[in-house]
Amino acid sequence: MKFSKPISYKLKAKSSKGFALVEVIIGMGIAAFLLTTFSSIALQSKKVSRANMRNFKAALYLREAIEVAKDLEQTNWASFANPLCVSTPYCHPQAAGSTWTLAGAEELLDDGMFARTLSVSSVYRDPVTNAIDLADPPTGALDPNTKKVTAAVRWDTGYVVRTGTLEAYIYNMP
């Protein structure tokens, strides 16, 4: 038996001259996509953080106004009959030395970013149950020793003007 030449297989290396350029272009595309994605996420988180900070400040300003009203409840009940607050629909707390007073008009806070007001309204009570009469208009008797205090804060988000309110009842304990 006679054998012919052995069969040899030679694999030719394919040309890879343009493949490196394609890899670089694909890599740059992926890097650009990731950079754009992370940049937009960072910008959005910064906007959300700024909005949360404004909301937090507004909540603090509201709470401070209610706390001032509660302080005045104990120290200066007559301030709730302040002519400046009665003649306008709202007033604002103002520090006068070591005490608080109420001044007419709204108060601008944080370089004008926030506008705070405090409104004081009369409270009426049901003559039978002595519960606060929430009807509009009220049908109960005027309670001169109870006031409803509403604190409001307004601020501009850049897209819309937002308003937060907080209400409390205060009592003149003789």
Beta strands, then each sheet from edge to edge (+ up, - down):
strand 1: 91-96
strand 2: 99-104
strand 3: 107-109
strand 4: 114-125
strand 5: 141-156
strand 6: 161-171
sheet 1: 1+ 2-
sheet 2: 3+ 4- 5+ 6-
end
